[in-house]
Every structure is written in C-alpha cells, then in structure tokens.
Amino acid sequence: MISIKTIAAACGVSIATVSKALNDHSDVSEATKQLVRETAKELGYLPNSQARALKTNKTFNLGVLFVDKAESGLTHNYFASVLDSFKVEAEKMGYDITFISKNLDSFSMTYLEHCKYRNVDGVVIACVDFSQPDVLELINSDFPIATIDFTGHEKISIVSDNINGMRELVEYIISKGHKKIAYIYGDLSEVTSNRLDSYKKALSDAGIEIREDYLVKGKFHDPVSTEEHTKKLLSLPDPPSCIIAPDDFSAIGTINAIESMGLSIPNDISIAGYDGIFLSQVLKPKLTTVRQDTKTIGKEAASLLINLIKKQIKCPCPPKIVKGELLKGETIKDLTKE
C-alpha cells in the first residue's frame, strides 16, 4: 500500500508537507500542492478513512433521514430528485452519505443511535413526521442538522416556496375564469398548511367564496385515494370546474377518475398538480403545475449542512426559501372565452 512517506520521497519533500498538501493547508504553496496531488494520483495513493477520521475528528459522512409516509422510498419523484442533488453536492465537497434508519441487520435502534453508530458528521432530515419522539431526539441532539421543507427548533432549514407557488397557481386558474376551484390537499404538515392557507388567501383576495365541500383531505403521492376523492367532488350537486391534486403523481388518480366518468380534460373539467416532475410534462395534455427547484433545494441543503459542520455558519439562521416556477401546461380551460 502506498503511504505518504512514499509520496514524500518521490516529491523530495517532508512527510508533514505531503500531509498538509493533501489536506489543502494554507501554509503550503499551490505548486507544491499540485506536485503532491499529481504524484499521489500517479502512485495510486488512497487515504485511509479511519486514520483520517482519527486525525481530523471527522468521518466526512453525512446522514440522510428520509421516511416517506406513502412508503414510496426513492421512487418518490420530488424527494428522489432533491436527494440526488444533495448527494452530488456532498460528493463534490468530499462527503459520502448514509441513510439513517431504525433497523440495522437484526438490531433495532433509534435514529440518534444509528447516527452515533455510523459516526456521521451531520444529518439532513426530509419527509418525516417531525413530532415523532425519535425524530425530536435526533433534532435536539448535538449533531449538526439541516431540515428540508420544515422550519423550527432553530435548525438550518431549506424550504420550497409553497406559499407563493400555490398563490401563483390559484391566481392563474382564477385568471382563466374559474371560481369553483377544489383542492385535494396532502397529509397534514408544514408544507400542506402553507399551501392550504395560500389557496384560501388567493380565493379570498379574489372575492371568491371558500367552500368547505371543495376542500378534501387526501394524501401525497397516492393516486388511488385521489381518484376516489375526485369522483366524489365531480358527483357533488354543484361540482367544481377545476380540481387541484396534492401533487403531480397523485394527479394521475384525478385523470383516471375523470376519464372513467366519460369526461375530458380540460373541456369538461380542469385540473392542476404540484411539483413539476418530468411525468407531468409528458402527459397529454401537459399538466398545469408548479415546478419545485429540486436541484437548488438539494444543493443548498448539502452546502449549508457542510458549512455548519465546518463552523463557517451557525444557528439559528433564517430559512433558505427556494422559489418554484409556474408551468401553465394545457389542463386549465379558459372560461373567459365562453
């Protein structure tokens, strides 16, 4: 195995200089750093992660706690895209990632215990029930924490701009002449609360009555329940002219319900989603939705968490709000032309 002693001999410098060069210390010239790095690569040198951890007191390993209520795991388009961006940015900054769970082989442990077992440097938390005791235990621990789509506990948080995203979506639907707009909202969470409040405010600001029969508690990422809720909405004595689904994937259930009732989109009923996943833009007609900037959300989560680990920033700090983009699509009928 190639050691730093071998590299030092090949470069004609001390072992200490090689160590400093490989760890990018400021008291070593850029020319020497380049020489050492190129020599190390040519000789096939790989650093020992355990030795590095002992010396720096860091493992360069980030924990990811992701527990989707729909149990869709990494098939969840929105969070899969966020976590992919998180992974890419973390790797650029020299970090690996480990998924945190409560089960390891035949052992059962808390999230905090798993983080300690893996000796992660910090943890990003997404798509969990933040009121769960095991989650709260981890959040309140000494580990550097970043949360996605959740604010609180004076932790670093990166959130999609659900308030303005939903407002722009509802205002666009209203601009097309719709006043009977139903909303099947997702599981109760900070995301849902922000979207629901924004939906109501947009209607209220436009002078449109908020009808309780047009508000339905559904589930995220669940086309089956969304299909049933859509059928019930369309069977009302005074059905809506437009239905907003919890998300783009759930909107498939809305589409199925409408087609099963012999209706067409958008001629008979308009629909909208949320997330802006790839699927939404290859459907015929293209789904009207709000594209969340998953690339920026994941990248910012990794960058901010690593900067927190390096003590370059500290908590509390304001949440990082990432703006989305309205995709007008083709699923909202223009009633102003009738």
N, C-alpha and C positions, 0 to 999 in steps of 0.2 A: 504493500500500500504506500502510495506517495504521501510524504509528510511535508510540513512547511520547512523542515530542515533541508530536505532535498531541493525545494524551490529556492531557498536562501543561497545554497551552494551554487545552483545554476545561474542565479542572478548576480552573485557576488555581493550580497547584502546580508545584514544580520537577520536572525530569526524574528526578532522583535519588529523589524521593518516590514518583513513579509506579513506578519500578523496585522500590523497597523494598516498596511496597504489593502489587504483583503477585507478589512472592516471599515475601509474608507475614512480613516482618521485624517484630520486636517493638517497634522504636522508631517505628512509625507507628500512629496511633490507629485503632481499629476503624471509626470513622465515615469517616475518610479512605480506608481500605482499601475499604470498601463503595462510596464515591463513585467511586473509581478503577476498580474492577471493573465496576460498572454502566455507567460511561462507555465503558470499553473494549469491553464487550459491545455497546452501542448503536452504536458506531462500526465494529464488525466487526473489531476487532483480534485478530490471531492471533500468538502468539510465534514467533520463528524458532528452530527446534530446534537448528540448527547454532550460532547465536550463543549460545544458552542453554548448550549443551554447552561451548563455549569459555570462557564466563564462570564456570560452576559446576564444570567438570571432571566433569560427569555427563551421560549421554545419556538418563536416565530410560527405559532399555530393559533388560528382563530376558531372559536366555537361558533356553530350556527344552530340556533334553536328554532325549529320550524315545525309546528304541529297544526296541520290544516284540519279544521272541523269536518270538512267534507271527505277527509281521508283520501284525497286525490294525490297527495305527495308531490313529487316533482313533475307530475302531469298537469298541475295547476299552472296554466299558461302565464298568468301575471307574475306569480311569485317565482316560478321557474326562471323567467326572464330576469327578474330582479336579482336572484341569487347567482345566475350565470354572470351578470355584470359585476356583482360583488366578488366572485371568485377570480375573474380576470384581473380586476384592480388589485386584489390582495396578492395574487401571484406576481404582478408587476412590482409590488413593493416588498417581495421576498417572503411572503407568508403562505402557509398551507392552511386548509380548512378541515375541520372535523365536525360532523353532525352530532349534536347532543341529543341523547335520549334517556329514558329511564330504565332501559334494559341493555345489558351487556353480557352476551353469552347466557349463562344461567343465573346471572346476578341481577338483582333489582336494586336500583339506586335512584336518588333524587337527581334533578338536573345539576344542582350545585355539586353534588358528589362526583358526577361524571366529569364536570369541568375540572375539578381538582384532580381526578384520576388521570385525565389527559393533559393536565397542567397547561391549559390554554392560556394565552396572554390576555385575551379579551373575548367577548361574546356579542354577536348580533342576534337580536330576537325579533321574529316576524310571525304574524298569523297565529298567535296563541291567545288563550284566554288569560288576560293579564290580571285577573282576580284570583287565579289558581294559587294555592299556597306554595307549591313547588316553584312556580314562576316568580312569585314575590320573594321567595327565599333567595333565588339567584339574583334578582334585580337589586335586592338590598345587601348583597354581599360586597366584598372588596374588589371583585372583578370589574375591569372597565367594560361598560355596557353601551351598546347602541341599539335603539329600537326603530323598527320600520312601521310606519302608519299607526304610531301610538305615541302620545306625549304624556309625560308625567314622571314622578319620582326623581325629578331633577337629573335625568339622564340625557345623553345625546339622542336626538330623535330626527329621523328623516321621514317626511310625510309628503304624500302626493296631495296636490291642492284640490281636495274633493269639494270644498265649498264653492270655489269659483268654477270648477269643472261642471258640477251639477247645475249651477246657476246658468252658465252659458248654454248648456244642453236644453234646459227647460225654456229659456228665453228664445232659443232658436225655434223650438216646437211651437211656442206661442206666436212667434212672428209668422208662422205658416198658417195662422188662423185657428189653431186648436185651443179649446177651452176645457175640454173634457179629457184631462190627462191623468191616467192612472199610474201608480208606482208600486211595483212589487219589490220591496226592499230586502236586503240580505240580513244575515244573522246580526243580532244586536252587538254593536262595537262602536268604537270612536269613529271609524270610517262611515258606518251606517248612520250614526247620529248626525254627523256633519252633512252627509248627502241629503238626509231626510229634512233637516232644518233648512237647507238651502233650497230644496224643492218647494217647501211650503212658502218660504220667503219670496221666491220668484213668482209664484202664483199670486200671493198676497199683493206684491208690488204692482202686478198687472191688473189688480182688481178682480181676480178670478177666485171663486169660492173653493175652499179646500174641502173636498168631500171625503168623509171617512170611508165610504163604501168603495172609493177608488184607491185606498191605501191598504196594501196587503203585506203581512209579514211573511216573507219567504226565506230562501236560503241561497247563499252564494254558491256558485259552481254546481248547481243542481237543476238540470233541465227537466227532470221528471216532476218535481214539485212545482216548478214554474209553469209547466204545461197545464197542470190541474188548476192552478190559480188563474191562468189566462182564460181557460174555459169558463170559470165562474164569473170572471169580470165581463166576458162577452155575453153571458147569459143574463146579466142584470137587465131590469126593465128599461133603464137608460144607460146603455153601455158606453164606455169611453171611446173616443176617436183615436186615442194614442195610448200605448202601454210602454212604460219604461221597465225593462227587466233588471234584475240585480247586477248582472254583468253580461258580457258578450257570450260566454259559454252557456249560461242559463237561458239566453235569448233563443237558443236552439229549441228549447221547450215551448217558448212563445210561438215560434214559427210553426212547429209541429201542430200545436193546438189550432192555430188559425187555418192551416191547410186542411186539418181533419174536419173542420166545420164548413168547408167548402168556400172559404173566403180567401181573398188575395191581398198581398202587401205591395204597395201601400194603398191600392184603390179602395179596399173595404176597411182596412184598419192600418194605422201607422204604428211602428214600433221603434224602440231605441235600446241600446245597450250601454255598457260602460267597460272600459279597459283599453279598447283599441287593439286587441290581439290580431294576429295575422289572419285567423279564420274569418273574422268579421269583415275583412275587405276582399275576400274571395267568394263570399256568399253572393247569390243572385236573388234579389238586388242587394247591393252593398249596404251593410248595416250602418245606420246613423249612431255614432257613439263618441266617447271621449277617450282619446289615446293617452294613457299614462306613460310618462317618460321613465320606463323601467331601467334604461341604461344609466341615466343620471342618478336615479334613486340608489341603485346597487353600487355604483362607483362612489357616490358621496358617503354611503354607509361604510364602505371599506376604508376610504381615506380618512374620515373623521374618527373612526374607531382606532385606527393605527396611530393617528396623531395624538389621540387621548392616551394610548399606551405609551407613546414616546414622551408624554407630558408636554407636548407642544401646545395643547389646549387643555382646558379644564372645565368641569361642570360646576354650577348649572350654566347653560347657554341656550339661546333661543332655538327653537326647532328649525331645521332646514326644510323649507317648503319648496317642492318641485312642481312647477306648472305643467299642466297637460295641454292637449290640443283637441279642439272640437273637429271631428270628422263628419261632415254633413251627410255623406252617404246618399242612399236612394230610398230610404224606408219611411220618410215623412211626407205625406201627401200635402200639397199646397192647397189649403181650403180657401185661400183668399181669391183664387181664380174661379171659384164656383159661383 
